[in-house]
Amino acid sequence: MKKINKNKTTEIASPKGMRDLMNEDYYRFQGFFEKAQEVAVYYGFKPLDTPIMEKEEVFTGSIGSGTDIVDKEMYTLKTKGGDRLALRPEHTAALVRAYIEHGMQNMPQPVMFYQYGPIFRHDKPQRGRYRQFWQFDLDVLGNEKSIMDALVIKAGISILEEAGATNLTIDINSIGDKECRNGYLRELTSYYRKHISNLPAIDRERLKTNPLRILDSKEEKTKEINEGAPDAISSLCTSCKKHFKEVLEYLEEMDIDYNINKNLVRGLSYYTRTVFEIIEQEGGEDGAPLALAGGGRYDYLARHIGSKKDIPAVGISIGVDRIIASTWYKKLTPRILKKPKIYFIQLGPEAKLKSLNIIEILRKIHIPIAQSLSKDSLGSQLAIAEKLSIPYAIIFGLKEAIDNSVIVRNMENRSQETVKLVNLPEYLKELK
Ligand code: AMP
């Protein structure tokens, strides 16, 4: 016999770190996505949606081993056909895969895309950190110029500001290109080797796999060692230096506050040259800074996905969950959500039978309504209309059903008028 589970409520629950979006929360997300898209379109970005899953190597090849995402956080599965797929832990690699697959290098460059949707990382859930969360990305592909870096940063800031953010700064760094990065990595590795006896085990491991990651280590001991670590900017070659200087000049021209953070390398290994984060000062727990968005240039990523040529590109990922949860969020509401102008009331079976026809007339002339078709009495329906402060009610009873008319009631002064259905659209247009 099957055992009865006394603790059923804990069993019927969404997976850890993942949640249902509903009610006000749902509208806040949708409102944000509408606003973000609007800003993106003004800047010339076009929409694109990639599948929620990709072949695993799209991410492993590009994000790289030695990163938390690839080593620990990917949701992977083997299909019945034997393919290894992964739920996307970010948008960028999938976007580059799409660019290559559709031969977008043959289009006028650069191409600019925005993309948004759920992202999956098997991370430790905590405040502001989920296993399914939403990102809104902006990317410019096919151009290496510094103004493109500035463009994605500016568009990202505009989106955050339109959502209500005020206290924003940029943490920015340049980690060089293939000319200068290797020299820097050698310098960095030799520095850490000198301090190896004080490095925690996790960072000793990173020294073998991905020494850049030691720079953003959360370990206290490593943080101390990092104070004296060589910075990437001093190792930049002439062209990277020029590129970085130009990005900063654009930011200054737009009065964007930035802070050069020599330890900023970001968790993904595909970045080249510019890396940045948009930070809300005091937005985190106990007034700590909170990262709302991050991004950078990824000129070599395409090769890791199979392109024969480099595709210079730059992008930003905005973390939507943290925006919606913040105190400054403007509570943007989606455009489809309209304040009801009419409360529809029906009385008796004959009227109920024809109710949906009347509601369809109202929908076709774009009059937002509310109704409680499940209720029968006039009193209970009118009470709801009053409670919702809806300016007008339409009352549809037996007589009206026979006459093909409705009663339109002004809820404020309680005046009523009978209107034939054929005249209803005209009549309602006249109401304010
Ligand atoms: P990343 O792709 O890690 O650079 O993240 C970009 C932005 O996404 C961050 O600045 C956060 O705002 C947001 N983000 C990253 N990871 C999570 C998570 N696990 N839960 C919620 N938001 C996240």
Residues whose N, C-alpha, C, O or C-beta is under 5 A from the ligand:
A	BS01	AMP	D123 G128 R129 Y130 F133 A291 L292 A293 G294 S317 I318 G319 D321 R322
